[in-house]
């Protein structure tokens, strides 16, 4: 009886941990996408400024 209870609580805990890990992964991926997009925009803006100055 106790063994069954321990097993179910362990399973519940592992499921909760997996959910947390998934949430964390989604957050990390989103932040990486934002960083990459920001870096791309920044690079494009910098190149545009350099081109304008070199054209002058």
mmJSON file of the N, C-alpha and C atoms, coordinates in Angstrom:
{"data_MODEL":{"atom_site":{
"group_PDB":["ATOM","ATOM","ATOM","ATOM","ATOM","ATOM","ATOM","ATOM","ATOM","ATOM","ATOM","ATOM","ATOM","ATOM","ATOM","ATOM","ATOM","ATOM","ATOM","ATOM","ATOM","ATOM","ATOM","ATOM","ATOM","ATOM","ATOM","ATOM","ATOM","ATOM","ATOM","ATOM","ATOM","ATOM","ATOM","ATOM","ATOM","ATOM","ATOM","ATOM","ATOM","ATOM","ATOM","ATOM","ATOM","ATOM","ATOM","ATOM","ATOM","ATOM","ATOM","ATOM","ATOM","ATOM","ATOM","ATOM","ATOM","ATOM","ATOM","ATOM","ATOM","ATOM","ATOM","ATOM","ATOM","ATOM","ATOM","ATOM","ATOM","ATOM","ATOM","ATOM","ATOM","ATOM","ATOM","ATOM","ATOM","ATOM","ATOM","ATOM","ATOM","ATOM","ATOM","ATOM","ATOM","ATOM","ATOM","ATOM","ATOM","ATOM","ATOM","ATOM","ATOM","ATOM","ATOM","ATOM","ATOM","ATOM","ATOM","ATOM","ATOM","ATOM","ATOM","ATOM","ATOM","ATOM","ATOM","ATOM","ATOM","ATOM","ATOM","ATOM","ATOM","ATOM","ATOM","ATOM","ATOM","ATOM","ATOM","ATOM","ATOM","ATOM","ATOM","ATOM","ATOM","ATOM","ATOM","ATOM","ATOM","ATOM","ATOM","ATOM","ATOM","ATOM","ATOM","ATOM","ATOM","ATOM","ATOM","ATOM","ATOM","ATOM","ATOM","ATOM","ATOM","ATOM","ATOM","ATOM","ATOM","ATOM","ATOM","ATOM","ATOM","ATOM","ATOM","ATOM","ATOM","ATOM","ATOM","ATOM","ATOM","ATOM","ATOM","ATOM","ATOM","ATOM","ATOM","ATOM"],
"id":[1,2,3,4,5,6,7,8,9,10,11,12,13,14,15,16,17,18,19,20,21,22,23,24,25,26,27,28,29,30,31,32,33,34,35,36,37,38,39,40,41,42,43,44,45,46,47,48,49,50,51,52,53,54,55,56,57,58,59,60,61,62,63,64,65,66,67,68,69,70,71,72,73,74,75,76,77,78,79,80,81,82,83,84,85,86,87,88,89,90,91,92,93,94,95,96,97,98,99,100,101,102,103,104,105,106,107,108,109,110,111,112,113,114,115,116,117,118,119,120,121,122,123,124,125,126,127,128,129,130,131,132,133,134,135,136,137,138,139,140,141,142,143,144,145,146,147,148,149,150,151,152,153,154,155,156,157,158,159,160,161,162,163,164,165,166,167,168],
"type_symbol":["N","C","C","N","C","C","N","C","C","N","C","C","N","C","C","N","C","C","N","C","C","N","C","C","N","C","C","N","C","C","N","C","C","N","C","C","N","C","C","N","C","C","N","C","C","N","C","C","N","C","C","N","C","C","N","C","C","N","C","C","N","C","C","N","C","C","N","C","C","N","C","C","N","C","C","N","C","C","N","C","C","N","C","C","N","C","C","N","C","C","N","C","C","N","C","C","N","C","C","N","C","C","N","C","C","N","C","C","N","C","C","N","C","C","N","C","C","N","C","C","N","C","C","N","C","C","N","C","C","N","C","C","N","C","C","N","C","C","N","C","C","N","C","C","N","C","C","N","C","C","N","C","C","N","C","C","N","C","C","N","C","C","N","C","C","N","C","C"],
"label_atom_id":["N","CA","C","N","CA","C","N","CA","C","N","CA","C","N","CA","C","N","CA","C","N","CA","C","N","CA","C","N","CA","C","N","CA","C","N","CA","C","N","CA","C","N","CA","C","N","CA","C","N","CA","C","N","CA","C","N","CA","C","N","CA","C","N","CA","C","N","CA","C","N","CA","C","N","CA","C","N","CA","C","N","CA","C","N","CA","C","N","CA","C","N","CA","C","N","CA","C","N","CA","C","N","CA","C","N","CA","C","N","CA","C","N","CA","C","N","CA","C","N","CA","C","N","CA","C","N","CA","C","N","CA","C","N","CA","C","N","CA","C","N","CA","C","N","CA","C","N","CA","C","N","CA","C","N","CA","C","N","CA","C","N","CA","C","N","CA","C","N","CA","C","N","CA","C","N","CA","C","N","CA","C","N","CA","C","N","CA","C","N","CA","C","N","CA","C"],
"label_alt_id":[null,null,null,null,null,null,null,null,null,null,null,null,null,null,null,null,null,null,null,null,null,null,null,null,null,null,null,null,null,null,null,null,null,null,null,null,null,null,null,null,null,null,null,null,null,null,null,null,null,null,null,null,null,null,null,null,null,null,null,null,null,null,null,null,null,null,null,null,null,null,null,null,null,null,null,null,null,null,null,null,null,null,null,null,null,null,null,null,null,null,null,null,null,null,null,null,null,null,null,null,null,null,null,null,null,null,null,null,null,null,null,null,null,null,null,null,null,null,null,null,null,null,null,null,null,null,null,null,null,null,null,null,null,null,null,null,null,null,null,null,null,null,null,null,null,null,null,null,null,null,null,null,null,null,null,null,null,null,null,null,null,null,null,null,null,null,null,null],
"label_comp_id":["UNK","UNK","UNK","UNK","UNK","UNK","UNK","UNK","UNK","UNK","UNK","UNK","UNK","UNK","UNK","UNK","UNK","UNK","UNK","UNK","UNK","UNK","UNK","UNK","UNK","UNK","UNK","UNK","UNK","UNK","UNK","UNK","UNK","UNK","UNK","UNK","UNK","UNK","UNK","UNK","UNK","UNK","UNK","UNK","UNK","UNK","UNK","UNK","UNK","UNK","UNK","UNK","UNK","UNK","UNK","UNK","UNK","UNK","UNK","UNK","UNK","UNK","UNK","UNK","UNK","UNK","UNK","UNK","UNK","UNK","UNK","UNK","UNK","UNK","UNK","UNK","UNK","UNK","UNK","UNK","UNK","UNK","UNK","UNK","UNK","UNK","UNK","UNK","UNK","UNK","UNK","UNK","UNK","UNK","UNK","UNK","UNK","UNK","UNK","UNK","UNK","UNK","UNK","UNK","UNK","UNK","UNK","UNK","UNK","UNK","UNK","UNK","UNK","UNK","UNK","UNK","UNK","UNK","UNK","UNK","UNK","UNK","UNK","UNK","UNK","UNK","UNK","UNK","UNK","UNK","UNK","UNK","UNK","UNK","UNK","UNK","UNK","UNK","UNK","UNK","UNK","UNK","UNK","UNK","UNK","UNK","UNK","UNK","UNK","UNK","UNK","UNK","UNK","UNK","UNK","UNK","UNK","UNK","UNK","UNK","UNK","UNK","UNK","UNK","UNK","UNK","UNK","UNK"],
"label_asym_id":["A","A","A","A","A","A","A","A","A","A","A","A","A","A","A","A","A","A","A","A","A","A","A","A","A","A","A","A","A","A","A","A","A","A","A","A","A","A","A","A","A","A","A","A","A","A","A","A","A","A","A","A","A","A","A","A","A","A","A","A","A","A","A","A","A","A","A","A","A","A","A","A","A","A","A","A","A","A","A","A","A","A","A","A","A","A","A","A","A","A","A","A","A","A","A","A","A","A","A","A","A","A","A","A","A","A","A","A","A","A","A","A","A","A","A","A","A","A","A","A","A","A","A","A","A","A","A","A","A","A","A","A","A","A","A","A","A","A","A","A","A","A","A","A","A","A","A","A","A","A","A","A","A","A","A","A","A","A","A","A","A","A","A","A","A","A","A","A"],
"label_entity_id":["1","1","1","1","1","1","1","1","1","1","1","1","1","1","1","1","1","1","1","1","1","1","1","1","1","1","1","1","1","1","1","1","1","1","1","1","1","1","1","1","1","1","1","1","1","1","1","1","1","1","1","1","1","1","1","1","1","1","1","1","1","1","1","1","1","1","1","1","1","1","1","1","1","1","1","1","1","1","1","1","1","1","1","1","1","1","1","1","1","1","1","1","1","1","1","1","1","1","1","1","1","1","1","1","1","1","1","1","1","1","1","1","1","1","1","1","1","1","1","1","1","1","1","1","1","1","1","1","1","1","1","1","1","1","1","1","1","1","1","1","1","1","1","1","1","1","1","1","1","1","1","1","1","1","1","1","1","1","1","1","1","1","1","1","1","1","1","1"],
"label_seq_id":[1,1,1,2,2,2,3,3,3,4,4,4,5,5,5,6,6,6,7,7,7,8,8,8,9,9,9,10,10,10,11,11,11,12,12,12,13,13,13,14,14,14,15,15,15,16,16,16,17,17,17,18,18,18,19,19,19,20,20,20,21,21,21,22,22,22,23,23,23,24,24,24,25,25,25,26,26,26,27,27,27,28,28,28,29,29,29,30,30,30,31,31,31,32,32,32,33,33,33,34,34,34,35,35,35,36,36,36,37,37,37,38,38,38,39,39,39,40,40,40,41,41,41,42,42,42,43,43,43,44,44,44,45,45,45,46,46,46,47,47,47,48,48,48,49,49,49,50,50,50,51,51,51,52,52,52,53,53,53,54,54,54,55,55,55,56,56,56],
"pdbx_PDB_ins_code":[null,null,null,null,null,null,null,null,null,null,null,null,null,null,null,null,null,null,null,null,null,null,null,null,null,null,null,null,null,null,null,null,null,null,null,null,null,null,null,null,null,null,null,null,null,null,null,null,null,null,null,null,null,null,null,null,null,null,null,null,null,null,null,null,null,null,null,null,null,null,null,null,null,null,null,null,null,null,null,null,null,null,null,null,null,null,null,null,null,null,null,null,null,null,null,null,null,null,null,null,null,null,null,null,null,null,null,null,null,null,null,null,null,null,null,null,null,null,null,null,null,null,null,null,null,null,null,null,null,null,null,null,null,null,null,null,null,null,null,null,null,null,null,null,null,null,null,null,null,null,null,null,null,null,null,null,null,null,null,null,null,null,null,null,null,null,null,null],
"Cartn_x":[0.839,0.0,0.871,1.806,2.711,3.566,4.0,4.836,4.104,2.822,2.026,1.932,1.728,1.64,2.955,4.059,5.379,5.58,5.211,5.383,4.586,3.319,2.491,3.037,3.509,4.043,5.316,6.144,7.372,7.002,6.01,5.572,5.042,4.211,3.673,4.812,5.79,6.922,7.678,7.96,8.72,7.931,6.618,5.786,5.844,5.761,5.821,7.171,8.233,9.579,9.672,9.15,9.191,8.43,7.28,6.507,7.314,7.966,8.78,9.918,10.56,11.66,11.156,9.987,9.417,9.158,8.562,8.307,9.622,10.646,11.962,12.533,12.424,12.937,12.222,10.902,10.133,10.592,10.78,11.222,12.591,13.506,14.868,14.82,14.034,13.95,13.384,12.335,11.734,12.738,13.438,14.4,15.529,15.951,17.009,16.524,15.285,14.729,14.703,14.277,14.224,15.624,16.604,17.986,18.521,18.289,18.781,18.114,16.811,16.098,16.613,16.808,17.333,18.719,19.564,20.923,20.872,19.984,19.852,19.426,18.433,17.969,19.094,19.805,20.91,21.992,22.331,23.363,22.915,21.647,21.138,21.184,20.795,20.814,22.246,23.164,24.573,25.113,24.82,25.288,24.698,23.418,22.774,23.452,23.785,24.459,25.84,26.568,27.908,27.825,26.839,26.679,26.361,25.52,25.165,26.405,27.205,28.407,29.411,29.547,30.525,30.034,28.716,28.173,28.461,28.438,28.73,30.238],
"Cartn_y":[-1.212,0.0,1.259,1.299,2.458,2.546,1.371,1.339,1.993,1.687,2.275,3.776,4.241,5.686,6.37,5.758,6.334,6.413,5.35,5.344,6.457,6.603,7.634,9.021,9.258,10.586,10.851,9.823,9.986,10.3,9.592,9.851,11.269,11.695,13.055,14.072,13.835,14.772,14.826,13.678,13.664,14.352,14.159,14.822,16.328,16.778,18.218,18.778,18.039,18.489,18.598,17.6,17.638,18.847,19.169,20.33,21.603,21.707,22.891,23.007,21.873,21.868,22.335,21.862,22.267,23.763,24.287,25.731,26.492,25.999,26.651,26.642,25.497,25.387,26.373,26.459,27.384,28.819,29.154,30.508,30.794,29.837,30.018,30.203,29.364,29.464,30.819,31.271,32.563,33.69,33.667,34.746,34.713,33.507,33.412,33.987,33.694,34.231,35.756,36.291,37.747,38.341,37.698,38.199,38.164,37.052,36.924,37.959,38.131,39.113,40.514,40.822,42.131,42.362,41.339,41.457,41.683,40.981,41.147,42.558,43.09,44.457,45.443,45.216,46.11,46.106,44.908,44.799,45.529,45.354,46.005,47.524,48.002,49.445,49.97,49.225,49.646,49.687,48.679,48.64,49.809,50.106,51.227,52.54,52.742,53.98,54.064,52.95,52.936,53.247,52.647,52.887,54.359,54.959,56.369,57.242,56.937,57.752,57.564,56.329,56.084,56.694,56.777,57.391,58.884,59.501,60.931,61.105],
"Cartn_z":[0.0,0.0,0.0,0.926,1.019,-0.242,-0.727,-1.929,-3.101,-3.255,-4.336,-4.19,-2.947,-2.709,-3.064,-2.672,-2.96,-4.463,-5.164,-6.626,-7.281,-6.881,-7.521,-7.218,-5.991,-5.663,-6.455,-6.635,-7.425,-8.873,-9.408,-10.782,-10.911,-9.949,-9.965,-9.972,-9.102,-9.009,-10.326,-10.924,-12.183,-13.297,-13.308,-14.322,-14.132,-12.871,-12.601,-13.015,-12.731,-13.112,-14.63,-15.346,-16.807,-17.34,-16.725,-17.164,-16.965,-15.798,-15.512,-16.527,-16.834,-17.792,-19.156,-19.543,-20.834,-20.858,-19.781,-19.704,-19.828,-19.128,-19.15,-20.562,-21.238,-22.608,-23.524,-23.409,-24.251,-23.992,-22.708,-22.354,-22.952,-22.831,-23.364,-24.875,-25.561,-27.019,-27.424,-26.716,-27.044,-26.855,-25.729,-25.468,-26.491,-26.913,-27.923,-29.247,-29.609,-30.857,-30.795,-29.642,-29.48,-29.602,-28.956,-29.003,-30.431,-31.131,-32.503,-33.415,-33.253,-34.072,-33.776,-32.479,-32.1,-32.678,-32.614,-33.152,-34.66,-35.357,-36.8,-37.162,-36.439,-36.701,-36.421,-35.311,-34.935,-36.016,-36.519,-37.553,-38.818,-39.198,-40.4,-40.243,-39.049,-38.799,-38.86,-38.262,-38.261,-39.687,-40.47,-41.86,-42.645,-42.4,-43.088,-42.756,-41.485,-41.06,-41.708,-41.706,-42.305,-43.795,-44.461,-45.9,-46.156,-45.327,-45.505,-45.358,-44.329,-44.1,-45.228,-45.715,-46.787,-48.103,-48.268,-49.488,-49.472,-48.298,-48.172,-48.25],
"occupancy":[1.0,1.0,1.0,1.0,1.0,1.0,1.0,1.0,1.0,1.0,1.0,1.0,1.0,1.0,1.0,1.0,1.0,1.0,1.0,1.0,1.0,1.0,1.0,1.0,1.0,1.0,1.0,1.0,1.0,1.0,1.0,1.0,1.0,1.0,1.0,1.0,1.0,1.0,1.0,1.0,1.0,1.0,1.0,1.0,1.0,1.0,1.0,1.0,1.0,1.0,1.0,1.0,1.0,1.0,1.0,1.0,1.0,1.0,1.0,1.0,1.0,1.0,1.0,1.0,1.0,1.0,1.0,1.0,1.0,1.0,1.0,1.0,1.0,1.0,1.0,1.0,1.0,1.0,1.0,1.0,1.0,1.0,1.0,1.0,1.0,1.0,1.0,1.0,1.0,1.0,1.0,1.0,1.0,1.0,1.0,1.0,1.0,1.0,1.0,1.0,1.0,1.0,1.0,1.0,1.0,1.0,1.0,1.0,1.0,1.0,1.0,1.0,1.0,1.0,1.0,1.0,1.0,1.0,1.0,1.0,1.0,1.0,1.0,1.0,1.0,1.0,1.0,1.0,1.0,1.0,1.0,1.0,1.0,1.0,1.0,1.0,1.0,1.0,1.0,1.0,1.0,1.0,1.0,1.0,1.0,1.0,1.0,1.0,1.0,1.0,1.0,1.0,1.0,1.0,1.0,1.0,1.0,1.0,1.0,1.0,1.0,1.0,1.0,1.0,1.0,1.0,1.0,1.0],
"B_iso_or_equiv":[0.0,0.0,0.0,0.0,0.0,0.0,0.0,0.0,0.0,0.0,0.0,0.0,0.0,0.0,0.0,0.0,0.0,0.0,0.0,0.0,0.0,0.0,0.0,0.0,0.0,0.0,0.0,0.0,0.0,0.0,0.0,0.0,0.0,0.0,0.0,0.0,0.0,0.0,0.0,0.0,0.0,0.0,0.0,0.0,0.0,0.0,0.0,0.0,0.0,0.0,0.0,0.0,0.0,0.0,0.0,0.0,0.0,0.0,0.0,0.0,0.0,0.0,0.0,0.0,0.0,0.0,0.0,0.0,0.0,0.0,0.0,0.0,0.0,0.0,0.0,0.0,0.0,0.0,0.0,0.0,0.0,0.0,0.0,0.0,0.0,0.0,0.0,0.0,0.0,0.0,0.0,0.0,0.0,0.0,0.0,0.0,0.0,0.0,0.0,0.0,0.0,0.0,0.0,0.0,0.0,0.0,0.0,0.0,0.0,0.0,0.0,0.0,0.0,0.0,0.0,0.0,0.0,0.0,0.0,0.0,0.0,0.0,0.0,0.0,0.0,0.0,0.0,0.0,0.0,0.0,0.0,0.0,0.0,0.0,0.0,0.0,0.0,0.0,0.0,0.0,0.0,0.0,0.0,0.0,0.0,0.0,0.0,0.0,0.0,0.0,0.0,0.0,0.0,0.0,0.0,0.0,0.0,0.0,0.0,0.0,0.0,0.0,0.0,0.0,0.0,0.0,0.0,0.0],
"pdbx_formal_charge":[null,null,null,null,null,null,null,null,null,null,null,null,null,null,null,null,null,null,null,null,null,null,null,null,null,null,null,null,null,null,null,null,null,null,null,null,null,null,null,null,null,null,null,null,null,null,null,null,null,null,null,null,null,null,null,null,null,null,null,null,null,null,null,null,null,null,null,null,null,null,null,null,null,null,null,null,null,null,null,null,null,null,null,null,null,null,null,null,null,null,null,null,null,null,null,null,null,null,null,null,null,null,null,null,null,null,null,null,null,null,null,null,null,null,null,null,null,null,null,null,null,null,null,null,null,null,null,null,null,null,null,null,null,null,null,null,null,null,null,null,null,null,null,null,null,null,null,null,null,null,null,null,null,null,null,null,null,null,null,null,null,null,null,null,null,null,null,null],
"auth_seq_id":[1,1,1,2,2,2,3,3,3,4,4,4,5,5,5,6,6,6,7,7,7,8,8,8,9,9,9,10,10,10,11,11,11,12,12,12,13,13,13,14,14,14,15,15,15,16,16,16,17,17,17,18,18,18,19,19,19,20,20,20,21,21,21,22,22,22,23,23,23,24,24,24,25,25,25,26,26,26,27,27,27,28,28,28,29,29,29,30,30,30,31,31,31,32,32,32,33,33,33,34,34,34,35,35,35,36,36,36,37,37,37,38,38,38,39,39,39,40,40,40,41,41,41,42,42,42,43,43,43,44,44,44,45,45,45,46,46,46,47,47,47,48,48,48,49,49,49,50,50,50,51,51,51,52,52,52,53,53,53,54,54,54,55,55,55,56,56,56],
"auth_comp_id":["UNK","UNK","UNK","UNK","UNK","UNK","UNK","UNK","UNK","UNK","UNK","UNK","UNK","UNK","UNK","UNK","UNK","UNK","UNK","UNK","UNK","UNK","UNK","UNK","UNK","UNK","UNK","UNK","UNK","UNK","UNK","UNK","UNK","UNK","UNK","UNK","UNK","UNK","UNK","UNK","UNK","UNK","UNK","UNK","UNK","UNK","UNK","UNK","UNK","UNK","UNK","UNK","UNK","UNK","UNK","UNK","UNK","UNK","UNK","UNK","UNK","UNK","UNK","UNK","UNK","UNK","UNK","UNK","UNK","UNK","UNK","UNK","UNK","UNK","UNK","UNK","UNK","UNK","UNK","UNK","UNK","UNK","UNK","UNK","UNK","UNK","UNK","UNK","UNK","UNK","UNK","UNK","UNK","UNK","UNK","UNK","UNK","UNK","UNK","UNK","UNK","UNK","UNK","UNK","UNK","UNK","UNK","UNK","UNK","UNK","UNK","UNK","UNK","UNK","UNK","UNK","UNK","UNK","UNK","UNK","UNK","UNK","UNK","UNK","UNK","UNK","UNK","UNK","UNK","UNK","UNK","UNK","UNK","UNK","UNK","UNK","UNK","UNK","UNK","UNK","UNK","UNK","UNK","UNK","UNK","UNK","UNK","UNK","UNK","UNK","UNK","UNK","UNK","UNK","UNK","UNK","UNK","UNK","UNK","UNK","UNK","UNK","UNK","UNK","UNK","UNK","UNK","UNK"],
"auth_asym_id":["A","A","A","A","A","A","A","A","A","A","A","A","A","A","A","A","A","A","A","A","A","A","A","A","A","A","A","A","A","A","A","A","A","A","A","A","A","A","A","A","A","A","A","A","A","A","A","A","A","A","A","A","A","A","A","A","A","A","A","A","A","A","A","A","A","A","A","A","A","A","A","A","A","A","A","A","A","A","A","A","A","A","A","A","A","A","A","A","A","A","A","A","A","A","A","A","A","A","A","A","A","A","A","A","A","A","A","A","A","A","A","A","A","A","A","A","A","A","A","A","A","A","A","A","A","A","A","A","A","A","A","A","A","A","A","A","A","A","A","A","A","A","A","A","A","A","A","A","A","A","A","A","A","A","A","A","A","A","A","A","A","A","A","A","A","A","A","A"],
"auth_atom_id":["N","CA","C","N","CA","C","N","CA","C","N","CA","C","N","CA","C","N","CA","C","N","CA","C","N","CA","C","N","CA","C","N","CA","C","N","CA","C","N","CA","C","N","CA","C","N","CA","C","N","CA","C","N","CA","C","N","CA","C","N","CA","C","N","CA","C","N","CA","C","N","CA","C","N","CA","C","N","CA","C","N","CA","C","N","CA","C","N","CA","C","N","CA","C","N","CA","C","N","CA","C","N","CA","C","N","CA","C","N","CA","C","N","CA","C","N","CA","C","N","CA","C","N","CA","C","N","CA","C","N","CA","C","N","CA","C","N","CA","C","N","CA","C","N","CA","C","N","CA","C","N","CA","C","N","CA","C","N","CA","C","N","CA","C","N","CA","C","N","CA","C","N","CA","C","N","CA","C","N","CA","C","N","CA","C","N","CA","C","N","CA","C","N","CA","C"],
"pdbx_PDB_model_num":[1,1,1,1,1,1,1,1,1,1,1,1,1,1,1,1,1,1,1,1,1,1,1,1,1,1,1,1,1,1,1,1,1,1,1,1,1,1,1,1,1,1,1,1,1,1,1,1,1,1,1,1,1,1,1,1,1,1,1,1,1,1,1,1,1,1,1,1,1,1,1,1,1,1,1,1,1,1,1,1,1,1,1,1,1,1,1,1,1,1,1,1,1,1,1,1,1,1,1,1,1,1,1,1,1,1,1,1,1,1,1,1,1,1,1,1,1,1,1,1,1,1,1,1,1,1,1,1,1,1,1,1,1,1,1,1,1,1,1,1,1,1,1,1,1,1,1,1,1,1,1,1,1,1,1,1,1,1,1,1,1,1,1,1,1,1,1,1]
}}}
